[in-house]
């Protein structure tokens, strides 16, 4: 528990889930948080499967999934810093 707590303390969703739990019941907050986690997991798996279906000849050996991850990480990092 403490490892998950420490790793998630800076995450915005941690604060949103805490605020939701303060305003509604713990059950509704738990179901909403688990639903969001499940949805994001499914989306992530689908995106990963799509990138791995790209033919090797089309990508010329360039790891497109790694490049997309770096671009997304940089975009959201810059967006967070600008907020």
Secondary structure, DSSP 4 states (H G I P E B T S, - for coil): -HHHHHHHTT-HHHHHHHHHHHHS-HHHHHHHHHHHHHHHHHHHHHHHHHHHTS-HHHHTT--HHHHHHHHHHHHHHHHHHH-
